[in-house]
Amino acid sequence: MKGKRKNKASPGQLRLPWDTWEVAFDQVREVAEKFVMANCYDPKIAMQLLNCHGARYGIS
């Protein structure tokens, strides 16, 4: 049985910009909160869930 090959880019193939993109967790959380609040049924419960999960990961 052969081992797995690493995915190599073909010669001349461009890498996608988000392949190496680093983003701060705070920015992701801020956008996620806005999205959840815009699409939730009950904002109070949504904020409780967001705060609960943030506390789980040591984020306030």
N, CA, C and O atoms as CSV, one atom per row, in Angstrom:
chain,resi,resn,atom,element,x,y,z
A,1,MET,N,N,0.841,-1.167,0.000
A,1,MET,CA,C,0.000,0.000,0.000
A,1,MET,C,C,0.895,1.240,0.000
A,1,MET,O,O,1.858,1.316,0.763
A,2,LYS,N,N,0.579,2.192,-0.842
A,2,LYS,CA,C,1.367,3.414,-0.954
A,2,LYS,C,C,0.903,4.423,0.099
A,2,LYS,O,O,-0.270,4.462,0.470
A,3,GLY,N,N,1.841,5.231,0.566
A,3,GLY,CA,C,1.527,6.290,1.523
A,3,GLY,C,C,0.800,7.435,0.841
A,3,GLY,O,O,0.785,7.540,-0.385
A,4,LYS,N,N,0.201,8.285,1.651
A,4,LYS,CA,C,-0.501,9.446,1.099
A,4,LYS,C,C,0.492,10.460,0.575
A,4,LYS,O,O,1.532,10.710,1.184
A,5,ARG,N,N,0.160,11.033,-0.550
A,5,ARG,CA,C,0.980,12.096,-1.111
A,5,ARG,C,C,0.477,13.430,-0.578
A,5,ARG,O,O,-0.721,13.604,-0.352
A,6,LYS,N,N,1.387,14.362,-0.381
A,6,LYS,CA,C,0.988,15.712,0.005
A,6,LYS,C,C,0.418,16.403,-1.218
A,6,LYS,O,O,0.851,16.164,-2.345
A,7,ASN,N,N,-0.558,17.262,-0.978
A,7,ASN,CA,C,-1.139,18.021,-2.084
A,7,ASN,C,C,-0.144,19.074,-2.537
A,7,ASN,O,O,0.151,20.019,-1.805
A,8,LYS,N,N,0.361,18.911,-3.725
A,8,LYS,CA,C,1.287,19.876,-4.291
A,8,LYS,C,C,0.557,20.707,-5.331
A,8,LYS,O,O,-0.288,20.209,-6.075
A,9,ALA,N,N,0.904,21.978,-5.360
A,9,ALA,CA,C,0.335,22.845,-6.380
A,9,ALA,C,C,1.003,22.523,-7.719
A,9,ALA,O,O,2.208,22.279,-7.783
A,10,SER,N,N,0.224,22.526,-8.753
A,10,SER,CA,C,0.769,22.301,-10.090
A,10,SER,C,C,1.656,23.477,-10.480
A,10,SER,O,O,1.430,24.598,-10.023
A,11,PRO,N,N,2.647,23.240,-11.304
A,11,PRO,CA,C,3.500,24.355,-11.749
A,11,PRO,C,C,2.656,25.443,-12.403
A,11,PRO,O,O,1.842,25.163,-13.284
A,12,GLY,N,N,2.851,26.660,-11.976
A,12,GLY,CA,C,2.112,27.787,-12.535
A,12,GLY,C,C,0.776,28.028,-11.875
A,12,GLY,O,O,0.097,29.003,-12.198
A,13,GLN,N,N,0.379,27.162,-10.955
A,13,GLN,CA,C,-0.912,27.337,-10.282
A,13,GLN,C,C,-0.762,28.346,-9.147
A,13,GLN,O,O,0.166,28.252,-8.344
A,14,LEU,N,N,-1.677,29.307,-9.087
A,14,LEU,CA,C,-1.629,30.329,-8.056
A,14,LEU,C,C,-2.246,29.804,-6.766
A,14,LEU,O,O,-3.202,29.028,-6.791
A,15,ARG,N,N,-1.686,30.237,-5.641
A,15,ARG,CA,C,-2.255,29.887,-4.349
A,15,ARG,C,C,-3.420,30.834,-4.066
A,15,ARG,O,O,-3.406,31.986,-4.499
A,16,LEU,N,N,-4.412,30.355,-3.352
A,16,LEU,CA,C,-5.544,31.188,-2.992
A,16,LEU,C,C,-5.138,32.134,-1.866
A,16,LEU,O,O,-4.391,31.739,-0.971
A,17,PRO,N,N,-5.620,33.379,-1.897
A,17,PRO,CA,C,-5.193,34.357,-0.893
A,17,PRO,C,C,-5.548,33.951,0.531
A,17,PRO,O,O,-4.802,34.272,1.457
A,18,TRP,N,N,-6.656,33.259,0.733
A,18,TRP,CA,C,-7.076,32.890,2.084
A,18,TRP,C,C,-6.389,31.618,2.578
A,18,TRP,O,O,-6.612,31.187,3.709
A,19,ASP,N,N,-5.558,31.023,1.733
A,19,ASP,CA,C,-4.836,29.819,2.133
A,19,ASP,C,C,-3.829,30.118,3.241
A,19,ASP,O,O,-3.601,29.283,4.117
A,20,THR,N,N,-3.236,31.286,3.204
A,20,THR,CA,C,-2.235,31.649,4.205
A,20,THR,C,C,-2.674,32.841,5.045
A,20,THR,O,O,-1.861,33.421,5.765
A,21,TRP,N,N,-3.933,33.210,4.963
A,21,TRP,CA,C,-4.460,34.386,5.658
A,21,TRP,C,C,-4.619,34.097,7.135
A,21,TRP,O,O,-5.247,33.109,7.515
A,22,GLU,N,N,-4.053,34.952,7.968
A,22,GLU,CA,C,-4.195,34.852,9.415
A,22,GLU,C,C,-5.123,35.968,9.876
A,22,GLU,O,O,-4.983,37.113,9.447
A,23,VAL,N,N,-6.064,35.639,10.745
A,23,VAL,CA,C,-7.003,36.638,11.241
A,23,VAL,C,C,-7.087,36.511,12.757
A,23,VAL,O,O,-6.996,35.413,13.306
A,24,ALA,N,N,-7.260,37.637,13.417
A,24,ALA,CA,C,-7.369,37.649,14.875
A,24,ALA,C,C,-8.731,37.093,15.292
A,24,ALA,O,O,-9.744,37.364,14.647
A,25,PHE,N,N,-8.745,36.319,16.368
A,25,PHE,CA,C,-9.983,35.721,16.849
A,25,PHE,C,C,-11.006,36.790,17.206
A,25,PHE,O,O,-12.206,36.582,17.025
A,26,ASP,N,N,-10.547,37.932,17.710
A,26,ASP,CA,C,-11.467,39.011,18.086
A,26,ASP,C,C,-12.256,39.504,16.876
A,26,ASP,O,O,-13.442,39.812,16.990
A,27,GLN,N,N,-11.604,39.577,15.725
A,27,GLN,CA,C,-12.296,40.018,14.513
A,27,GLN,C,C,-13.353,39.004,14.098
A,27,GLN,O,O,-14.451,39.385,13.692
A,28,VAL,N,N,-13.037,37.737,14.196
A,28,VAL,CA,C,-13.996,36.694,13.837
A,28,VAL,C,C,-15.187,36.739,14.778
A,28,VAL,O,O,-16.333,36.648,14.336
A,29,ARG,N,N,-14.925,36.880,16.077
A,29,ARG,CA,C,-16.003,36.928,17.059
A,29,ARG,C,C,-16.917,38.132,16.820
A,29,ARG,O,O,-18.139,38.013,16.918
A,30,GLU,N,N,-16.332,39.281,16.508
A,30,GLU,CA,C,-17.119,40.490,16.267
A,30,GLU,C,C,-18.073,40.299,15.079
A,30,GLU,O,O,-19.248,40.656,15.161
A,31,VAL,N,N,-17.573,39.746,13.999
A,31,VAL,CA,C,-18.406,39.507,12.817
A,31,VAL,C,C,-19.457,38.444,13.113
A,31,VAL,O,O,-20.604,38.567,12.685
A,32,ALA,N,N,-19.068,37.402,13.842
A,32,ALA,CA,C,-20.009,36.335,14.182
A,32,ALA,C,C,-21.148,36.868,15.043
A,32,ALA,O,O,-22.306,36.504,14.838
A,33,GLU,N,N,-20.825,37.731,16.006
A,33,GLU,CA,C,-21.871,38.308,16.859
A,33,GLU,C,C,-22.847,39.131,16.035
A,33,GLU,O,O,-24.059,39.037,16.232
A,34,LYS,N,N,-22.335,39.930,15.123
A,34,LYS,CA,C,-23.219,40.738,14.274
A,34,LYS,C,C,-24.127,39.842,13.428
A,34,LYS,O,O,-25.317,40.120,13.280
A,35,PHE,N,N,-23.566,38.776,12.879
A,35,PHE,CA,C,-24.342,37.862,12.043
A,35,PHE,C,C,-25.426,37.172,12.865
A,35,PHE,O,O,-26.580,37.102,12.443
A,36,VAL,N,N,-25.056,36.664,14.035
A,36,VAL,CA,C,-26.022,35.955,14.878
A,36,VAL,C,C,-27.131,36.899,15.320
A,36,VAL,O,O,-28.307,36.538,15.277
A,37,MET,N,N,-26.768,38.098,15.741
A,37,MET,CA,C,-27.775,39.049,16.215
A,37,MET,C,C,-28.712,39.471,15.086
A,37,MET,O,O,-29.892,39.722,15.329
A,38,ALA,N,N,-28.213,39.551,13.874
A,38,ALA,CA,C,-29.049,39.944,12.740
A,38,ALA,C,C,-30.007,38.827,12.329
A,38,ALA,O,O,-31.048,39.095,11.730
A,39,ASN,N,N,-29.661,37.567,12.648
A,39,ASN,CA,C,-30.462,36.439,12.181
A,39,ASN,C,C,-31.129,35.637,13.288
A,39,ASN,O,O,-31.706,34.582,13.022
A,40,CYS,N,N,-31.060,36.116,14.524
A,40,CYS,CA,C,-31.608,35.317,15.622
A,40,CYS,C,C,-33.078,35.654,15.873
A,40,CYS,O,O,-33.578,36.698,15.457
A,41,TYR,N,N,-33.742,34.746,16.558
A,41,TYR,CA,C,-35.147,34.934,16.916
A,41,TYR,C,C,-35.250,35.714,18.222
A,41,TYR,O,O,-36.089,36.606,18.348
A,42,ASP,N,N,-34.407,35.385,19.190
A,42,ASP,CA,C,-34.424,36.037,20.492
A,42,ASP,C,C,-33.014,36.526,20.831
A,42,ASP,O,O,-32.158,35.719,21.192
A,43,PRO,N,N,-32.759,37.827,20.720
A,43,PRO,CA,C,-31.416,38.365,20.949
A,43,PRO,C,C,-30.864,38.073,22.348
A,43,PRO,O,O,-29.656,37.895,22.504
A,44,LYS,N,N,-31.721,38.021,23.358
A,44,LYS,CA,C,-31.253,37.767,24.722
A,44,LYS,C,C,-30.630,36.373,24.828
A,44,LYS,O,O,-29.564,36.205,25.421
A,45,ILE,N,N,-31.294,35.393,24.258
A,45,ILE,CA,C,-30.786,34.020,24.306
A,45,ILE,C,C,-29.528,33.896,23.460
A,45,ILE,O,O,-28.585,33.204,23.844
A,46,ALA,N,N,-29.510,34.558,22.317
A,46,ALA,CA,C,-28.334,34.492,21.445
A,46,ALA,C,C,-27.107,35.064,22.156
A,46,ALA,O,O,-26.022,34.487,22.079
A,47,MET,N,N,-27.272,36.190,22.844
A,47,MET,CA,C,-26.143,36.780,23.562
A,47,MET,C,C,-25.696,35.885,24.713
A,47,MET,O,O,-24.501,35.784,24.987
A,48,GLN,N,N,-26.639,35.236,25.388
A,48,GLN,CA,C,-26.272,34.309,26.463
A,48,GLN,C,C,-25.417,33.175,25.909
A,48,GLN,O,O,-24.408,32.808,26.512
A,49,LEU,N,N,-25.809,32.623,24.777
A,49,LEU,CA,C,-25.040,31.539,24.169
A,49,LEU,C,C,-23.662,32.004,23.726
A,49,LEU,O,O,-22.672,31.301,23.934
A,50,LEU,N,N,-23.589,33.177,23.120
A,50,LEU,CA,C,-22.294,33.705,22.687
A,50,LEU,C,C,-21.383,33.949,23.885
A,50,LEU,O,O,-20.194,33.632,23.834
A,51,ASN,N,N,-21.928,34.509,24.957
A,51,ASN,CA,C,-21.125,34.774,26.151
A,51,ASN,C,C,-20.701,33.479,26.820
A,51,ASN,O,O,-19.583,33.386,27.327
A,52,CYS,N,N,-21.567,32.487,26.832
A,52,CYS,CA,C,-21.261,31.198,27.436
A,52,CYS,C,C,-20.111,30.532,26.696
A,52,CYS,O,O,-19.181,30.034,27.330
A,53,HIS,N,N,-20.154,30.512,25.383
A,53,HIS,CA,C,-19.101,29.862,24.593
A,53,HIS,C,C,-17.806,30.659,24.653
A,53,HIS,O,O,-16.725,30.074,24.591
A,54,GLY,N,N,-17.892,31.979,24.773
A,54,GLY,CA,C,-16.694,32.765,24.924
A,54,GLY,C,C,-16.001,32.484,26.240
A,54,GLY,O,O,-14.772,32.444,26.300
A,55,ALA,N,N,-16.784,32.287,27.308
A,55,ALA,CA,C,-16.211,31.970,28.618
A,55,ALA,C,C,-15.554,30.592,28.574
A,55,ALA,O,O,-14.550,30.367,29.249
A,56,ARG,N,N,-16.096,29.694,27.809
A,56,ARG,CA,C,-15.532,28.351,27.698
A,56,ARG,C,C,-14.112,28.394,27.144
A,56,ARG,O,O,-13.262,27.591,27.529
A,57,TYR,N,N,-13.863,29.339,26.237
A,57,TYR,CA,C,-12.539,29.436,25.621
A,57,TYR,C,C,-11.681,30.535,26.236
A,57,TYR,O,O,-10.638,30.894,25.692
A,58,GLY,N,N,-12.122,31.063,27.366
A,58,GLY,CA,C,-11.328,32.084,28.052
A,58,GLY,C,C,-11.391,33.437,27.395
A,58,GLY,O,O,-10.454,34.229,27.494
A,59,ILE,N,N,-12.499,33.709,26.718
A,59,ILE,CA,C,-12.666,34.978,26.003
A,59,ILE,C,C,-13.837,35.705,26.624
A,59,ILE,O,O,-14.897,35.118,26.842
A,60,SER,N,N,-13.653,36.964,26.906
A,60,SER,CA,C,-14.757,37.713,27.504
A,60,SER,C,C,-15.466,38.561,26.478
A,60,SER,O,O,-16.424,39.260,26.811
